[in-house]
Structures are given as C-alpha cells and as structure tokens.
C-alpha cells in the first residue's frame, strides 16, 4: 500500500510539473527575428528566443497550413538548426513519425532557449507558401516557414514579438501593426502565434501602396501593397484602382455590412519568375501574379478574380470555416470535406464580385463559365464524385497534372461554381426575385462584431438550414445529389436557369488561358506553349490514336509543328476524309499517331436562351 501511494505521488508530481511546464511556455512571449536581406540568394535567417521549463520539450515546425488544405509545411527547406541554452548547444533528435518535430531536453536551471536556423527557398516552383517567393528585388515572408514553437501549446496561447529585417530602403506591406523601425529592422506589436502565421509580409525595392479605403472611412483601411520586378509594373490604370475601391463596397454588401478584420491588405507580388497563386489570410492575402498583371489590360483579363477570390475568403474560409478545418494548430490533420463551400462558394463570388465591381464584365464571365464546362472531366466523373475531390484534396492539390480527365482534380472549385450558380438561381425563382444567394451570405457571413477577426465553425447541416431560412426548399437533397453524382456531364441546371445554354463554335473561348491550344472539345487534347500535351480526353479521337499526356508534338501532317500548323490542320480536316497525322516525342522515343477526326474546331461558349430571362445579368449587376 505504501509503495503504491509513493508511486501515485510521484505520478501526480510529474503531472503537475508537466502542467506547470506547459503554463510556463504558454504565458511567455516568444521573440522572433527573420532576416530576408539574403533574398537574392533565396535564403532567410531566423533567430528565436523562447521561455521554457527544464525537462523534455518538443519543438514543432508547421505541417498543416490553413488555407493550403494539405501537408505543405516545407520542412525539407529548414537547415542549420542550432539550439542554445546559456551559451551551450543542446542536442536534438527528430521525431521518427512526425518529421516536423524536434525532441530535446532542457537542462536544469535553464529558463530560456535561443534557436537559430536558415530557410532555403526551393529552386523550382513549389506549392503555395512553400513555393518561390523572393528574388533580387523583392521578398515575401510566410512566418510559419521561419519559426519553431512548442508542440503541446496551442498557438493561440503563444504570444510573439516579431521583427522583420529587410534590405535598406525597401518598402513593406503587411496587416501587422509596426511599433517602430530601427534602420533595416521593423518591429511589430505582439500578437498570438496564430495571427502571426496568418500575417505574411511583403517587401521590395520597387514597392507601391495604393489606398483603397481610409482607416476612418465607412469600411476601414484597405490597401493594395505591390512589389514588382520593375517600376513600370506598378503603373496601375486609375480605372482599375477605382474598380478595386468599388470592390470593397461590393464585398461589404454581400457580407451583410460586417468585415471580420481590423484592416485588410492585398500583398501582390508582380513577377514573371515567381509563379501564379493566391493564399487567403484573415486580414490580408498573398497573391502572386505576372509582372504586367495590374498594368496591362490583356494580362489582367486572364485572371480578373485572383484578388476578389482571396478577399471573399476573409468571410468564407477564415471567419466561417468548416469544422474539419479547425484543428487547433499546425500539426493535426485537417478534414477537407467542406471545401465545396469554402472554395466552391468563394470561386463563385470571386467571379461575381469581380464583375460587379468592374474588374470583369458579364460577357467574359459567361465565357469563363463556358470554358469551365468544356474543361471539366468527363471520364473521371464516372468513378469519382465531386465530394471525393474535396475529401481527397490534400493529395489532389499536388496531382492536378496529367490525365486530369481520368483522375479529376480539385473540381470543388470550378464545378461548385456551377452548382452555387444553380442555388442562386433557385433562390431567385422560389422568391420571385426578392432574394438571392447574397441573402444567405448576409446571414451566414454577416455575423459577429465588425472589425474584429474571429473564427466560427460550421457543418453542412447549418448550410442547409440557413438556405432554408432564405427560401424553404429541400437544399440538402439538391446539394448532396450534386456532390455524389457520377453522371458523365457537368451540371447544366444553373446555366440554363440563368437563361443561357452551352454551344460550340470555331472561335476560341476568350476566357480560356489556353486559347486556341485547347483542343479538348475537338480532337481531344490540350497543349502548352511548347507543344507538349498536358491532358488527353479519354474516348476522343486523339486518345483512340494513342496520344497521351507528356508527349511533345513535333510534326503535323508531315510538317514541323507550330501552333498555326496544328490549328489549320484541325480546321481543314472538316473538309477532308484524310486523317491527321501526328509525330510526337514520347520521353525520348518517337510515336506516330493517325487521328481520324473531321468535326473541325470546337470551342465552348454560352448563348442566350431568348425565351428566358437573363438572370446572369442580374447576378452580375452592382449592388452599391
């Protein structure tokens, strides 16, 4: 009995020490300094100071990144890791299961650790925050790539005093509040680790800040923070600036007059070397676009919804978030099954808001919908449901390449855009035009206190019940039918309810970035600018002839390949019985294919149904 009592007391004491150890870390302030002055060599330098308690400690690198929906913490790029206690280096050992974790023992009497390491930017194009974000003239910092934190402490309970060290005279943009600047170092007000990781910093030699809404205005502070390859890329037409100003009002209208942020900054990287992507944050967004994106009309028209999409995420994804994506930190898995709302509705409103604000126009919006219908998988739809594309998202984000038609990719973006159009039209029909999907957003996203960031989870049942509040209907059956469908053709009900139909012509779709190189609806494949096949539609003439992804087109009908040569060959085949011959380089081996195709050029477009009302025009009409 005495032995058992002693063992119990020891266990109790150990538990109390563990609790006190956790409290010691939770109540302390982490000091963090990240130096990006080596951005030209794609090398960032980190120094941390962390209050600790003696005993075992696990330091954790971020693994699951909010907004990226997958395991994307670039642990492979962390190098030169050293941990010091009172000037002496402490040995660490990596967790053998969770490779993002580092185990160490804090010596007796030690209450602070100093940590240093470097972050190497990848050489090629990476995924989102782990991709290339710097060069000789600019740098983007995602804090989570450059810090370690205690594994067993919620990031909400860790307070960080962060310092950003940049090249001299470079401009800086972020939603964080700067308290002071010492030469090249900018010091920020202390925030939780959660907020810090959600607040990237953009800096550049060629930098411009464009105020869209003043801090004391009706909507609070909104700004475009631009860093570019050259000064000319910062010359944004006034009409486009005015459209972005209107976007702020249009978005606030959809959000029920509530903005769930204290200020909002678009951090826009304008560069031809850093790829194209956008990542949402609660009070900002990280947007990578071509160098001429904002200065050149033709370049902007290719993706007019990049910034509007990420802006809507502040309401839909950051404030209202599927419960499966709230994991309490950066180490536990996320469940992506709710992305059909998180990303699908955002895709819908990203395009709608771009059109309402004047960044886009209705004709191009219609072309985008047609391009989506023409590009969506036909073969993959027969075995993988739309819901499964969301469930499988952590893997599919990295596998949207070859054989997309068979595989399906992250279709919860584009296909759910069509489904939410259907829902919007149905609400308008049921209420005789008195209400729309905007009314759903007023209720669903317009909660909480204006100007205060917050996170509120939901499940699909709340989505259905809120829709029923707007317009009574069996929304659960409708949406679950769309999510579980194995039908070969994409859903057309929304397009037709909006007063339009899908048609094909020999004129390329103006919203399709592949332009006339998109032959998916005709001969059956897509090409990139080099002539490489990026996808092939199963069952098409090209597929039956033996064409497949990753083959490179060398000759068409015995003539050296060029975009014009192929285009003319497909067009002329409509008036000939002779097949189209293709010579391709297949990973170093030659392949000759004879394609029996004679239906000419076919590109998707929308056409008005004259006897129906143009609901699409009403959806795209400005609200403010």
Secondary structure, 3 states (H helix, E strand, C coil): CHHHHHHHHHHHHHHHHHHHHHHHHHCCEEEEEEECCCHHHCEEEEEEEEECCCEEEEEECCCECCCCCCECCCHHHEEEEEEEECCEEECCEECCCCCCEEEEEECCCCCEEEEEEEEECCCCCCCHHHCCCEECCEEEECHHHHCCEECCCCHHHCEEEEEEECCCCCEEECCCCEEEEECCEEEECCEEHHHHHCCCEEEECCEEEEEEECCCCCCCCEEEEEEECCHHHHCCCHHHHHHHHHHHHHHHHHCCCCCCCCCEEEEEEECCCCCCEEEECCCEEEEEECCCCCCCHHHHHCCCCHHHHHHHCCCECCCEEEHHHCCCCCCCCCCCCCHHHHCHHHHHHHHHHHHHHCCCCHHHHHHHHHHHHHHCCCCHHHCCCHHHHHHCHHHHCCCCCCCHHHHCCCCCCHHHHHHHHHHHHHHHHHCCCCCCHHHHHHHHHCCCCCCCCCCEEECHHHHHHHHHHHCCCCHHHHHHHHHHCCCCCCCCHHHHHCCEEEEEECCCCCCCCCHHHEECCCCCEEECCCCEEEEECCCCHHHHHCCCCCCEEEEECCEECCHHHHHHHHHHHHHCCCCEEEEEEECCEEEEEEECCCCCCCEEEEEECCCCCCHHHHHHCCCC
